[in-house]
Amino acid sequence: MPMWIRVYDDDQDLWRYFEGDEEGRVTRQVDLRGEDGTPVTAASLEEVLRFQERSDFATMGRYLRRYGQLAEGRLASWHGACPTDEIPAEEFERVWLDARRVLGSTAPHPDGY
């Protein structure tokens, strides 16, 4: 069953929102600056894998500059490192859609344009 968590990263002053799959892998991530809530990351594993499978490094680079780097590892590792809050799917979706709107409404086209 998918899960959604929120954690405050004190070292970087970021609110981090994660969506994880049944195995605990991060599937989507949003990072918001703590002081003003400005989105700095809104990355998707599905999009990243699509560009990697095509070896489309130019598009991947543009994606990373626009949407940031997706965290590696499992959600369980966040539970031990920082206090986390489970959040409803609807809250994650609201944060996700707002962040994507601010950073750019769509991922770079898979064909690189």
C-alpha positions in Angstrom: 0.0 0.0 0.0 1.4 3.4 -0.9 2.3 5.8 1.9 2.8 9.5 2.2 5.1 11.2 4.8 6.3 14.6 5.7 9.6 15.4 7.5 11.4 18.6 8.4 15.0 18.6 7.5 16.5 21.0 10.0 20.0 20.9 8.4 18.7 22.3 5.1 15.6 24.1 6.4 13.3 22.1 4.1 9.9 20.4 4.5 10.2 17.2 2.6 7.1 15.3 1.3 7.5 11.8 0.1 5.2 9.3 -1.6 6.4 5.7 -1.3 5.3 2.5 -3.0 4.5 -0.8 -1.3 8.2 -1.6 -1.0 9.0 1.7 0.6 10.8 3.2 -2.5 10.3 6.9 -3.0 8.1 7.4 -6.0 7.6 11.2 -5.8 9.1 13.9 -3.7 8.5 17.5 -3.0 10.8 19.8 -1.0 9.6 23.2 0.2 11.9 25.8 1.7 11.1 26.2 5.3 11.2 29.9 5.6 8.7 30.7 2.8 7.4 27.4 1.4 8.9 27.9 -2.0 9.2 24.6 -3.9 12.7 23.5 -4.8 12.0 19.8 -5.7 9.1 18.0 -7.3 10.6 14.9 -8.8 9.0 11.6 -9.9 10.7 8.2 -10.1 8.5 7.3 -13.1 9.8 10.3 -15.1 13.4 9.7 -14.0 13.3 6.1 -15.1 11.8 7.0 -18.5 14.7 9.3 -19.3 17.3 6.8 -17.9 15.9 4.0 -20.1 16.2 6.1 -23.2 19.7 7.2 -22.1 18.5 10.7 -22.8 21.1 12.6 -20.7 20.3 16.0 -22.1 16.7 15.8 -21.2 17.6 14.3 -17.9 19.8 17.2 -17.1 17.0 19.7 -17.9 14.7 17.7 -15.7 17.1 17.7 -12.8 17.6 21.5 -13.1 13.8 22.1 -13.2 12.5 19.5 -10.7 15.5 18.5 -8.6 16.9 15.2 -7.5 14.8 12.4 -6.2 15.9 10.9 -2.9 17.4 7.5 -3.0 16.7 4.7 -0.5 13.6 3.7 1.3 11.1 5.7 3.3 11.9 3.6 6.4 15.3 5.2 6.6 13.6 8.6 7.2 11.7 7.3 10.1 14.8 6.6 12.1 16.7 9.7 11.0 14.1 12.4 11.7 10.6 12.7 13.2 8.1 12.0 10.4 4.4 12.6 10.0 2.2 10.4 7.9 -0.1 12.5 5.8 -3.2 11.8 3.7 -2.8 11.2 0.0 -4.9 14.3 -0.7 -2.4 16.6 1.2 0.5 15.1 -0.8 -1.4 15.6 -4.1 -2.1 19.3 -3.2 1.5 19.9 -2.3 2.7 18.0 -5.5 0.4 19.9 -7.8 1.3 23.3 -6.3 5.0 22.5 -6.6 4.7 21.3 -10.2 2.8 24.4 -11.1 5.5 26.7 -9.7 8.5 24.7 -11.1 6.9 24.0 -14.4 3.7 22.2 -15.2 5.0 19.3 -17.1 8.1 17.2 -17.3 10.4 17.8 -20.4 8.9 15.9 -23.4 10.3 12.4 -23.6 11.6 13.1 -27.1 13.8 15.9 -25.7 11.9 18.9 -26.8 
